Amino acid sequence: MLVNMHKISNILPYSRYFFSFIFLPCHFVNFSCFILKGAVENILERSSFLQLADGNVVPLDDESRVVLLHKMQSMTSQALRCLGLAFKEDLKEFKDYDGENHAAHILLQEPANYSNIEKDLIFVGLLGLRVSFHVLKATQGEQECSNI
């Protein structure tokens, strides 16, 4: 739905340095943000704030981090793949980012910049994805065939 409503400015390929996997500046009416997703631990590591169910944003303390990590462990024990979701409102040089021709795009080309871009995130939640057994079985079969 978000993709249909707003133009995606850029999606970065996965890198071991860029933990969130996706860089999506969204420009809503009078509001711009980065939307990020990735491994729960990595997103929590870069998050400084937590958005509550009522919309309020509060500092993310160590106790809340522990609760969220325990929830993730509970979900993974039920065979769910978990992703953390966060956003960032303070876009600085990316405030009007519109793609590869923007002056700040060069910052996205250097992995050393990623941790600075992705700091002080607002953690909004985690989700669990059920991976189909058929997909796992197909992947296993592909691996076995490639070893022949």
C-alpha positions in Angstrom: 0.0 0.0 0.0 2.8 2.4 0.9 4.5 1.8 -2.5 1.2 2.7 -4.3 0.8 5.9 -2.3 4.4 7.2 -2.4 7.4 7.2 -4.7 10.3 5.0 -3.5 13.4 7.1 -3.8 16.0 4.4 -3.5 16.4 0.8 -2.2 20.0 -0.2 -1.2 21.2 -3.7 -1.8 21.9 -5.8 1.2 25.4 -5.2 2.7 26.9 -6.7 5.8 27.5 -3.0 6.8 23.9 -1.8 6.1 21.8 -3.8 8.6 18.4 -2.5 7.6 18.3 -3.8 4.0 16.1 -1.1 2.8 16.3 2.7 2.5 13.0 4.2 1.8 12.6 8.0 2.2 8.9 8.7 2.3 7.6 12.1 1.8 4.1 12.4 3.2 2.2 15.7 3.4 4.4 17.8 5.7 6.2 14.8 7.0 9.3 12.9 5.7 11.0 9.9 7.2 13.2 6.9 6.4 11.5 3.5 6.8 13.8 0.7 7.8 13.4 -3.1 8.4 15.9 -5.7 9.3 17.1 -8.1 12.0 15.5 -7.2 15.3 18.8 -7.1 17.1 20.3 -4.8 14.6 17.4 -2.4 14.4 17.2 -2.3 18.2 20.9 -1.6 18.4 20.5 1.5 16.2 17.2 2.7 17.9 17.1 5.3 20.5 13.4 5.7 20.8 10.2 3.5 20.9 6.9 4.4 19.5 4.0 3.3 21.8 0.7 2.0 20.6 -0.9 5.4 21.3 1.6 7.1 18.9 3.8 8.7 21.6 7.5 8.3 21.2 9.6 7.6 24.3 13.3 6.9 24.9 14.1 3.2 24.4 15.7 2.0 27.6 17.5 -1.2 28.4 14.5 -2.8 30.1 12.4 -2.3 27.0 15.2 -3.7 24.8 15.3 -6.9 26.9 11.5 -7.3 26.7 11.5 -6.9 22.9 14.4 -9.4 22.6 12.6 -11.9 24.8 9.4 -11.5 22.6 11.5 -12.1 19.5 13.0 -15.2 21.0 9.5 -16.4 21.9 8.4 -15.9 18.3 11.5 -17.6 16.8 10.9 -20.6 19.0 7.6 -20.9 17.2 9.4 -21.1 13.8 8.8 -17.5 12.9 11.4 -15.4 11.1 11.4 -12.0 12.9 12.0 -8.6 11.5 12.3 -5.3 13.3 10.7 -2.1 12.0 11.8 1.4 12.6 11.8 4.9 11.1 13.7 8.1 11.4 12.3 11.6 11.2 15.4 13.7 11.4 16.6 13.3 7.8 19.2 16.2 7.8 20.8 16.2 4.3 18.3 13.6 3.0 15.2 15.8 3.9 14.4 16.4 0.2 16.1 13.2 -1.2 14.7 12.2 -4.5 17.1 9.6 -5.9 20.5 9.1 -7.4 20.8 12.7 -8.6 20.5 14.2 -5.1 23.7 15.7 -3.6 23.4 13.4 -0.5 23.3 10.3 -2.6 27.1 10.0 -2.5 26.8 9.3 1.2 24.8 6.1 0.4 27.6 4.8 -1.7 30.0 4.5 1.2 29.3 1.7 3.7 31.2 3.6 6.5 28.3 6.2 6.5 25.5 3.7 7.1 25.8 3.5 10.9 25.6 7.3 11.1 22.6 7.5 8.8 20.8 4.7 10.7 21.3 6.0 14.3 18.7 7.4 16.6 15.9 5.3 15.0 12.4 5.1 16.4 11.5 1.4 16.9 7.9 0.7 16.0 7.6 -3.1 16.3 8.6 -6.5 15.3 6.8 -9.0 13.1 7.0 -12.7 12.7 6.9 -14.4 9.3 6.0 -18.0 8.9 8.4 -19.6 6.3 6.6 -22.2 4.3 7.9 -25.7 4.7 7.7 -26.1 0.9 10.0 -23.2 0.4 12.5 -24.7 2.9 12.2 -28.1 1.2 12.8 -26.6 -2.2 15.9 -24.7 -1.0 17.2 -27.9 0.5 16.6 -29.7 -2.7 18.4 -27.0 -4.7 21.4 -27.2 -2.4 21.6 -31.0 -2.7 21.5 -30.7 -6.5 24.2 -28.1 -6.6 26.5 -30.4 -4.5 26.3 -33.2 -7.2 
